[in-house]
Amino acid sequence: MSLRSQLSGTGVAIVTPFKKNFEVDFDALGKLIDFIINGHINFIVTLGTTGETPVLDKQEKFDIIQYTFEKVNNRVPIVVGIGGNNTQALVKDFEQYPMLDKAAAILSASPYYSKPSQEGIFQHYKTLAKASPKPILIYNVPGRTGRNVSAATTIRLANEVENIGGIKEASDDMNQCMQIVRDRPEHFLVVSGDDALAMPQLACGMDGVISVAANCFPAEFATMIQHGLKEDFASARKIHYQLLQAYDLLFVENNPAGVKGFLSELGIIHNILRLPVVPLSNDVQEKVKTFLKKFY
């Protein structure tokens, strides 16, 4: 079964809740998982950027993956984030997480800091795909990594590497997104990595989104995406504009500071982050409160 048939729709890049002593808060994580699944989202992404993966140690990552599979209990597919700029170290990571066999896919951001060439990016993903027990979902987020995965490289990977199943495209380059949608093979999944662009990108032929906002508004966001996939853009636009200010507040200072600010106001998690990320400023947090009062 292709990733396009499994993972179209709304995926949620879930946060990692922390207790006030900065330990992982599994009770809050379970509460969040139930909240978003009850909103009829299509799949969950654990250990992505929104999950503060860079500040988790290996045991915490192992425990979060294991807990997430147990809590979800086959209600929706799960995508696991495993990325970095050391290709061979990532290959070893695949071997150290036996529960990956249960995942629908592995989301892997392109190498950061090293700024590899397009050929280097191609060889990186080819190596990961060969070693991975599950299809690789490319994550192109040049605003964080410092290097864009070009449309040509994406299509080359889609056509030449069997275990590359799709891409989370977060370049904000609509022309690049359209080139990928136009030229991809039929099986290849293309999802948005930008909440504010997800609705218009559906009109360009994308298959869905991996969302931050859907942590906070799962039912509304999933409904918007379903409208878009059915080409009911009048209904999709209505929800899109209702959430437009929320998109700004989620990212104006930092992700995941924004989403944790929202989720704390909803009573789902504590507003605790690990350095170097800090909570929203008081001014922005007040705007979050005001938005939620109006929205609900």
N, C-alpha and C positions, 0 to 999 in steps of 0.2 A: 504494500500500500504506500503510495507516495505521500510526502509531507503535505502537498497541496490538498489532498483529499482528507488528511487528518487534522490539519491545523489552520484551515481557513476560518476567518471570523475574528473574535476578540481573545487575545492572550493577555494575561496580566503578569507584569514583572513585579513580583511581590517583594515587599520590604522585609527586612529582618528586624523584628521588634527586639528591643533590649529592656531589661529591668533597670531600676534606678541604680543598681550596682554595676551596670554595664554588661551583665551576663545575658546570653540569649534568652528571651522570654518565650518559651514554647507554648505556654497557655495562650498568650496573645497571638502567636502565630496560628494556632489552631482556630481561634476566634476569627481571625482575618480570612483564613482559608474558607471557612464555612460561609462567611459574609459574601465573599466574591463568587463562590460557586452557586449560592442561592440567588445571585444576580444573573445567572444563566450565561456566564462567560464560557468560552470554548476550550481554553487550556490555560495552564499556569506555567510561568517561568520562574524557577528558583535559582538563586545565586547569580543574578545579573547585576548590573551596575546599581540598580535601585536597591538591591539586597545588601549593599555595602560590603561586597565580597573582598575588596582589598584589605579590609581590617578584620577579617575572620581568619582564625588559624585553621590548620588542616583538620583537626578533630571537630571543630565547630562546623565546618563545611560538611564533613561526613555525617554528623548528627542531624544537621538541618535537612540534608537530602533524605536520610532515612526517615525522619519524622514526617516530612512532607509526603512521601509515598504512603506511609501508614495512615496519615490523616485524610488524604485525598481518597484513598481506598478505591481507586479505579473510577471515580466519578467523572473525572476529566483527564485528558492526557497531560503529562508533565514534560517540560523541556528543562534541562539542566545546563546552567552556564558554566563553562570551563574555558577560560581564555588567558592569554598572556603573550609575552614576546620571546619566550624560550620554547621553541618548537619541541625539542626532545623532552623537556620537562613536562610538557602537556601530554605527550605520548605516555609517559610514566603515570601521570594522573589518571588516565583512562584505565590503567591496570589496577589502580588502588581503590577504585570505587565500584565494587561489584554490583551495586544496585543500579548502575547505569543501564543494565540489561532491560530494566523496566521502563526506561525513559522513551518518549517518542522521538526525541532528537537531542543533540548537544548544540547549544548556542555558543559560538566562539567568536569573540571580537578580534578584529585584525590586529596584528602586532603593533603595540604602541612604542613610542620613544625611539625605537631603532630606525624608524622611517625606511623600511625596505622598499625596493623597487617593485613594480608591478609583477615582474618575474619572481621576485622573492616572496611576494604575497601569494602568488599562484603555488609555488613550491611548498610554502608553509601549509596552506590548506590541503594540498594534495597529500602531504605527509600525514596530517591529522586524519583525513578521510580514510586513508589506508589502515590506520591504527584503531580507529574508533569502532566501538561495537554498535553504534547507532548513527543514523544520518547526521551530517554536520549542517547546521544552519549558520551561514556566514552572518556576521554582525558588522556592518559598515557604519562606523560612527566617527568620522574624521575630526569632528570637533573635540573629541576626547583623545583619539589616538595620534593625531597629527599627520595621518596619511589616508587618502581616499582609496577605496577599492573601486577602480574604474568600471564602467559598464562593460567594457571589452573584457576585462579580467573576470568579472562575474559570469558573463556568458561563456567564456572559455572554460571556467570551472564547471558550469552547469552541463556543458556538452562533453567534456573530456574526462571528468572525474565522477565515477559512478556513485560514490557515497556522499556527494554534495547534494543536499535536498532542497535548499532554498536560501533566501537572504532576508535578514531584517535590515532594511535600507533606511538609514537615518542621516543621510548626507544633506538633506534639505534642498537638494538639487532636483527640481521637478523634471527637467529635461533628461537627466541621467536616469531617474526612476522610469520615465516613459520608454527610454531606450531599452532598459532591462525587460520591462513588460512586453514590449514589441518583439524582442529577439529571443526570449527564453524558450526552451523546450517545454512541451505541454505539461510535464510532471512537476516543473520547478516552481516552488512556492515563493511568492514575493509579498512580504508584509511591511507595513510602515513601521518606523521606529520613532514617530513624532506625532503626539496626540493632536496637535493643532492642525497638522496636514493630513491626518488619516482620512477624513471625510472627502476632501478633494482628490486625494490619491486613489480612493476607491473608484472615482469617476474615470480615472486613467487606466483602470483595470487591475489594480492591486487586489490581493486576496484577503486583506484584513490588517491587523495591527498587533504589535506587542506594546501594551499601554501601561503608562504610569497612572494616569487619571482613573483608570478602571479599578484601582485599589479602593478609591473613595466613592466612585459612582458606577459600580459594576453593572447594575440593571440599565441605567440610562445609556451608558457608553455601549454596552452590548446591543441594545436596541438600535442605537444610531448606526452601528456597523452593519447590522442585519438589514436595515432599511437601505443602506448604501449598496450592499451586495445584491439586493433585489432591484436596484436601480430606482428606488423611490427616494430621489434626492431631495424632494420637497420636505418629506418627513425627517430625513437625515439632517438637513440644514437647520431645521427648527431646534433639534437637540444640540447640534454643534454650536449654535449661537448662544444657547442657554449656558453652555459650559465654557464659552470663550474666555471669560475672565478667570475662571479656574485654571485654565491652561497657563495663563500668564503667572498666576500666583504660585503654581506648582514649580515653576522653573526660574522665577525672577532672581532668586538668590542662589539656589542650588537644588539639585535632585540628588539624594532623597530628603533634604531638609523640608522641601515644600510638601511632599506627600505625607511625611510624618507629622507635619503641622496640621494637616487636614485630618488625618486618622486619629490624632490625639483629641481633637475637638469632637470627633464622632464617638469617642469613648472606647475605641478598639485597641489602641496601644498607648504606651507612654511616649512622650515627646523626647526620646533619648537617642542621641547619635554618638558615634565614636569619632574622636579626632582623626583627621583634621577637619571633618565636617561638623558644623555647629548648627543648632536650631535656628529657625527664622528669627529675624529681628522682631521686636515688639510691634513695630508699625505694620509689618507684613502679616504677622500673626493676627492682629486685630482685623485686618482686611479679610483674612480667611474666615474668622468668626462672622463677620458681617455678610460675606457671601453665603455661608451655610445657612444663616438665619433666613435670608431671602430665598434661597434655593429650596429649602425644606419647609 
